[in-house]
Amino acid sequence: MDQIQNITEPQPYLTPLPENEDVFAPDSAFLAKHLLPLVSIDLSAVNPEWRGKIHLVNPIEPYECYIGSETTQFANEFANENWFVMQLNDKNQYEWLGNREYFALENAECDADLRKHSQEMHLDYSQVKQRFLTTGKVISGSDVTYENDEPTVLLNQLGGDASYGNWNHPISDHFELKIINKDTDDEVTHVYDQTGLRYYFIASASGWEYCNHGADDILMFYQPETKRVLYTFDWT
């Protein structure tokens, strides 16, 4: 599909703020502690040959630095600094492939500031969800503070290609990135794993549009052959 930008209203192919049980597989239910489901997307809206749903999520971490920056000892081929990969199962639920300790909150030595940050994020998210149930609009906590009841931008972009940006590093240490239309205003990045299979760009959103914290751009990619989903984050 051609890209669509700045989607603010629910569409037939979007499900804002889905339930944790619809997003995370039972054996990966712990992910609800670390990842806040923002919107589910029908894959057929991006490619008519694809089926099922995919879910864009906002990580609680980082409080500072990148997600995974302080837990590099637990990094592997599925989760590393500023990116991770999850498996989409036949029920359209995410299964975690990395080490659980990749999330700093899973470690006993996690500092108090991060734990407080997590509590605040979950509280803010629950309030956003309640406003959606009441008004039918996703309105961020910051908008409420400034008495703005205009709906949040649900997706910065759906379909098309991912523009070149800060997110290209450090993920380029682990994936092959091909820069298309280099040195032009239409410079975009295609992502391939080490076997040559491509991760296709699905959508992006600003975490802070939904919650009191989040990346400037959460970028989500899909590999149809394996049904794996790649996340990385742009901090402008």
C-alpha positions as CSV (number, residue, x, y, z in Angstrom):
1,M,0.0,0.0,0.0
2,D,1.0,3.6,-0.4
3,Q,1.9,5.2,3.0
4,I,-0.7,6.9,5.1
5,Q,0.5,9.6,7.5
6,N,-0.8,11.1,10.7
7,I,-3.8,8.8,11.4
8,T,-5.9,10.3,14.3
9,E,-9.2,8.5,14.1
10,P,-9.8,4.7,14.5
11,Q,-10.2,3.0,11.1
12,P,-11.7,-0.4,10.3
13,Y,-8.3,-1.9,10.1
14,L,-7.1,-0.5,13.4
15,T,-7.9,-1.5,17.0
16,P,-6.7,1.2,19.5
17,L,-5.5,0.1,22.9
18,P,-6.1,-3.6,22.6
19,E,-6.2,-5.9,25.6
20,N,-3.1,-7.5,26.9
21,E,-4.6,-11.0,26.5
22,D,-5.1,-10.3,22.8
23,V,-1.5,-9.1,22.3
24,F,0.7,-11.4,24.5
25,A,0.7,-15.2,24.4
26,P,0.0,-16.9,27.8
27,D,3.7,-18.1,28.2
28,S,4.8,-14.5,27.5
29,A,2.2,-12.7,29.6
30,F,5.0,-11.1,31.6
31,L,5.5,-8.8,28.7
32,A,2.4,-6.7,29.9
33,K,4.7,-5.4,32.6
34,H,7.1,-4.0,30.0
35,L,5.2,-3.3,26.8
36,L,2.0,-1.2,26.5
37,P,-0.2,-2.1,23.6
38,L,-1.0,1.0,21.6
39,V,-2.8,-0.2,18.4
40,S,-3.5,-3.5,16.6
41,I,-3.3,-3.4,12.8
42,D,-4.8,-5.7,10.2
43,L,-1.8,-6.9,8.1
44,S,-4.0,-7.0,5.0
45,A,-4.3,-3.2,5.2
46,V,-0.6,-3.1,4.4
47,N,-0.4,-6.1,2.1
48,P,-3.5,-7.8,0.8
49,E,-1.7,-11.1,0.7
50,W,-1.0,-11.1,4.5
51,R,-3.4,-12.2,7.1
52,G,-3.8,-11.7,10.8
53,K,-3.1,-8.8,13.2
54,I,0.1,-7.2,14.4
55,H,0.4,-5.0,17.4
56,L,2.3,-1.8,17.9
57,V,3.6,-1.5,21.5
58,N,5.3,1.2,23.6
59,P,8.1,-0.1,25.9
60,I,8.2,1.1,29.5
61,E,12.0,1.3,29.2
62,P,14.2,3.1,28.8
63,Y,14.0,5.6,31.7
64,E,17.4,6.8,30.4
65,C,19.5,5.7,27.4
66,Y,18.2,3.0,25.1
67,I,16.2,0.0,26.0
68,G,18.8,-2.8,26.6
69,S,21.6,-0.4,27.2
70,E,22.0,-1.4,30.8
71,T,21.4,-5.1,30.3
72,T,23.8,-6.0,27.5
73,Q,24.9,-9.1,29.4
74,F,21.5,-10.6,28.5
75,A,21.5,-9.5,24.9
76,N,21.1,-12.2,22.2
77,E,20.1,-12.5,18.5
78,F,16.6,-11.4,19.4
79,A,17.1,-8.5,21.7
80,N,19.9,-5.9,21.9
81,E,20.5,-2.3,22.4
82,N,17.5,-0.2,21.0
83,W,15.8,-3.1,19.2
84,F,14.1,-6.5,19.8
85,V,12.3,-9.2,17.9
86,M,9.1,-11.0,18.9
87,Q,7.3,-14.0,17.4
88,L,3.8,-13.6,16.2
89,N,2.0,-16.9,16.7
90,D,-1.1,-18.3,14.9
91,K,-3.4,-16.5,17.4
92,N,-1.9,-13.2,16.6
93,Q,-0.1,-13.0,19.9
94,Y,3.5,-12.1,20.7
95,E,5.9,-14.6,22.1
96,W,9.1,-13.4,23.6
97,L,12.3,-14.8,22.0
98,G,15.0,-13.0,24.0
99,N,16.2,-13.4,27.6
100,R,13.6,-12.2,30.1
101,E,16.4,-10.2,31.9
102,Y,16.8,-8.0,28.8
103,F,14.2,-5.8,30.6
104,A,16.0,-4.0,33.5
105,L,12.8,-4.3,35.5
106,E,13.2,-8.1,35.6
107,N,16.5,-7.7,37.5
108,A,16.8,-7.4,41.3
109,E,19.3,-4.6,41.0
110,C,16.9,-2.4,39.0
111,D,17.0,1.1,40.5
112,A,14.1,2.7,42.3
113,D,13.8,5.5,39.7
114,L,13.0,3.0,37.0
115,R,10.4,1.2,39.2
116,K,8.7,4.6,39.9
117,H,8.8,5.4,36.2
118,S,7.1,2.1,35.4
119,Q,4.3,2.7,37.9
120,E,3.7,6.2,36.5
121,M,3.6,4.8,32.9
122,H,1.1,2.1,33.8
123,L,-1.1,4.6,35.6
124,D,-1.0,7.0,32.7
125,Y,-1.7,4.3,30.2
126,S,-4.7,3.1,32.2
127,Q,-6.1,6.6,32.3
128,V,-5.7,7.0,28.5
129,K,-7.5,3.7,28.1
130,Q,-10.4,4.8,30.3
131,R,-10.7,8.1,28.4
132,F,-10.9,6.1,25.2
133,L,-13.7,3.9,26.6
134,T,-15.6,7.0,27.6
135,T,-15.0,9.3,24.7
136,G,-14.0,7.0,21.8
137,K,-10.9,9.1,21.4
138,V,-7.3,8.5,22.4
139,I,-6.3,11.6,24.3
140,S,-2.9,11.7,26.0
141,G,-2.4,12.8,29.6
142,S,-0.3,15.8,28.5
143,D,-3.3,17.0,26.3
144,V,-5.6,16.7,29.3
145,T,-3.2,18.8,31.4
146,Y,-3.5,21.5,28.8
147,E,-7.2,21.1,28.4
148,N,-6.9,19.8,24.9
149,D,-9.4,17.1,23.9
150,E,-8.3,16.6,20.3
151,P,-7.4,13.0,19.5
152,T,-3.9,11.8,19.6
153,V,-2.0,10.9,16.4
154,L,-2.5,7.1,16.5
155,L,0.1,6.4,13.8
156,N,2.7,8.6,12.3
157,Q,2.8,6.4,9.3
158,L,1.2,3.2,8.0
159,G,2.8,1.3,5.1
160,G,5.4,2.6,2.6
161,D,9.0,2.6,3.7
162,A,10.8,3.8,6.8
163,S,12.7,7.0,6.4
164,Y,16.4,7.0,7.2
165,G,17.0,8.3,10.7
166,N,18.7,8.0,14.1
167,W,17.2,4.5,14.5
168,N,19.6,3.2,11.9
169,H,22.2,2.9,14.7
170,P,23.0,0.8,16.6
171,I,20.7,-1.7,14.8
172,S,23.0,-1.6,11.8
173,D,25.5,-3.7,13.9
174,H,23.1,-6.7,13.8
175,F,21.0,-6.3,10.6
176,E,21.8,-5.4,7.0
177,L,20.5,-2.0,6.2
178,K,20.1,-0.9,2.6
179,I,19.7,2.8,2.1
180,I,17.5,3.6,-0.9
181,N,17.5,6.9,-2.8
182,K,20.6,7.8,-0.8
183,D,21.4,11.5,-0.5
184,T,18.0,12.6,-1.7
185,D,14.9,13.9,0.2
186,D,13.3,10.5,-0.2
187,E,16.1,8.5,1.6
188,V,14.6,5.4,3.1
189,T,16.0,2.2,4.8
190,H,15.2,-1.4,4.1
191,V,16.1,-3.9,6.8
192,Y,17.3,-7.5,6.2
193,D,18.3,-10.2,8.7
194,Q,21.6,-12.1,8.5
195,T,20.0,-14.7,6.2
196,G,18.9,-12.1,3.7
197,L,15.2,-12.1,4.6
198,R,13.6,-8.7,4.6
199,Y,11.7,-7.1,7.5
200,Y,9.0,-5.0,5.9
201,F,8.1,-1.7,7.5
202,I,4.5,-1.7,8.9
203,A,3.9,1.4,11.0
204,S,5.4,4.0,13.3
205,A,4.0,6.0,16.2
206,S,5.3,8.4,18.9
207,G,5.2,6.7,22.3
208,W,4.7,10.1,24.0
209,E,1.5,10.7,22.0
210,Y,-0.1,8.0,24.1
211,C,1.8,8.0,27.4
212,N,3.9,10.3,29.5
213,H,7.0,8.8,28.0
214,G,8.1,7.1,24.8
215,A,10.3,7.3,21.7
216,D,9.8,10.0,19.1
217,D,9.2,7.2,16.7
218,I,8.4,3.5,17.5
219,L,9.2,1.6,14.2
220,M,7.7,-1.8,13.6
221,F,8.7,-4.2,10.9
222,Y,7.3,-7.6,9.8
223,Q,9.0,-10.7,8.3
224,P,6.2,-12.7,6.6
225,E,8.2,-15.9,6.1
226,T,8.9,-16.3,9.8
227,K,6.1,-14.1,11.3
228,R,8.6,-12.3,13.4
229,V,8.2,-8.7,14.3
230,L,11.1,-6.3,14.7
231,Y,11.0,-3.1,16.8
232,T,13.5,-0.3,16.9
233,F,13.2,3.3,18.2
234,D,14.1,6.8,16.9
235,W,15.1,9.4,19.5
236,T,15.3,12.7,17.8
